Amino acid sequence: MDGVAAGLHLLLRLPPGTDEDALVAALATRRIRVNGLNTYRLHPRPGPALVLGYGRLPTAAIAGAVISLAEAIE
């Protein structure tokens, strides 16, 4: 993860070769909405990553979301 301990989102770098768009779609089927970092770039670059927002995430939902995220990445 990158960044500082502030804000309402974090950046999760993914293993090289990960299909960022496919992972975002797979997470959406699990009702987990994230954005791929390429969404924010003018020119896509190597190094897939997800932008994970947590500003509206209830504390009780965090563990389940992390498990679903890990399962989708595998």
C-alpha positions, 0 to 999 in steps of 0.5 A: 500500500502507498500513501500516508495515514490520512484521507478516505481511500488507499492505493493497493498495488497488485501483482504485475500482470494482474488484469486490473479491469477484470478484477474490478469487474469480479469485485463488482459481482461480489458487491465490492465497488473499487476503481482501478488506478488506470481510471485516474491516469491520462495514459495507462502505465504498467503497475496495476493497482486498486483505489479503495475508498473506505469513507462510507464503509461500516466497520462491521463490513471491513472483514468481509470486504477484505476476505472477498478482495483477497479471494478475487485476487487469488 
